[in-house]
Every structure is written in C-alpha cells, then in structure tokens.
Amino acid sequence: PPGLHAKMQFEFVEPIRVGMRVRSYGKIVDKYEKRGRHYMVTEFETREEATGKVLTRGQFTQMIFPESGVHRETTNR
C-alpha cells in the first residue's frame, strides 16, 4: 500500500564504490497504530554481492494510508 516516510535512520558502514554490485535486503519488524494512523517499521541492509560485506544498514518508519486514501479524522473536512 502507499505510504509516507515518517522517520529514517541510516548507518553508512563502508562506501559504495562506482561499479560495485550491491543488493539490499529488508524485512518488516513492527506494525503499530498511533492516533488512528497505521505505521510499519522496516529494517534493511545493503551488502556487496561479491563478499557479502555490509555497506549500509538502517530502519525506516512508514505511515500507511488506508485503502480509501483518507484517514478517519480528515473525512469531514
């Protein structure tokens, strides 16, 4: 579903160099509701394909929009 980034946190472990092949992996680690809005927290790592060395890692929180596209408190505006 569509969403809006609410918070992001990154750690740059090693530089990603030109020509380097990398792959990012992520997983959802939490979902919660706050003030009637739904959030999803995802953690990720980006690794060099050849060595498996971690280059970046982080976490981002995304506010998930309801299927209607409108949150309850804004329906009467």
C-alpha positions in Angstrom: 0.0 0.0 0.0 1.1 3.6 -0.5 2.6 5.4 2.4 4.7 8.3 3.7 8.1 8.1 5.3 7.7 9.3 8.9 11.2 8.6 10.2 14.5 7.3 8.7 17.8 6.2 10.3 20.9 5.1 8.3 24.4 3.8 9.2 27.0 4.0 6.4 29.5 1.3 7.3 31.6 1.3 4.1 31.4 3.4 0.9 29.6 2.1 -2.1 32.0 2.5 -4.9 31.3 3.0 -8.6 30.9 -0.3 -10.4 30.3 -2.3 -7.2 27.4 -4.7 -7.4 25.2 -4.5 -4.3 22.0 -5.9 -3.1 19.6 -4.6 -0.4 17.5 -6.9 1.8 14.8 -5.8 4.2 12.1 -7.1 6.4 9.1 -5.6 8.3 10.0 -5.7 12.1 6.9 -3.9 13.6 3.5 -2.5 12.8 1.5 -0.3 15.1 -1.3 2.3 15.3 -0.8 5.8 16.9 -3.6 8.4 17.0 -5.7 6.4 14.5 -2.8 6.1 11.9 -1.1 2.9 11.0 2.7 2.6 10.8 5.1 0.0 9.6 8.8 -0.3 10.6 11.2 -1.9 8.1 14.9 -2.7 8.7 17.3 -3.2 5.8 21.0 -3.9 4.9 22.8 -3.3 1.7 25.7 -5.8 1.0 28.4 -6.1 -1.6 27.4 -9.1 -3.7 30.9 -10.5 -4.2 31.9 -10.5 -0.5 28.7 -10.2 1.5 30.2 -7.3 3.4 27.6 -4.9 4.9 27.9 -1.4 3.4 24.8 0.3 4.8 22.0 -0.6 7.2 19.1 1.2 8.6 15.5 1.4 9.6 12.6 3.4 8.3 9.1 4.0 9.6 6.3 4.5 7.1 2.8 5.8 7.7 0.5 3.6 5.7 -2.5 5.2 4.0 -5.9 3.4 4.4 -7.4 1.8 1.2 -9.7 4.8 0.9 -6.7 7.1 0.8 -8.2 9.2 3.7 -7.6 8.9 7.4 -10.8 8.9 9.6 -10.2 12.3 11.2 -10.0 14.0 7.8 -13.2 12.6 6.3 -15.4 15.5 7.5 -13.1 18.4 6.3 
